[in-house]
Amino acid sequence: MNLSATLAEIKTLSIDDRIRLVQAIWDSIGAESQQLTLTEPQKQELSRRMADHKTNPNAVIAWETVKSQARARIRR
């Protein structure tokens, strides 16, 4: 695969199409996640975040809010 050519082709896509592509790539990685192992610092960070969530379960931002804020930043 020629990464430079692939990236150049990706840049011709609309922002929405690129977001969908990233989501599809991420989903394909997730489907193979059993092959991935976490490093010790990653495990510690995950444990810290889970403990924080248990302590503060309402301290979250809805996905729709995150997505709209990200899209607003892109449009700037």
Protein Blocks (a to p, Z undefined) as FASTA:
>chain_A
ZZklmmmmmmmpcfklmmmmmmmmmmmmmmmmmmpccdfklmmmmmmmmmmmmmmmmlcc
dfklmmmmmmmmmmZZ
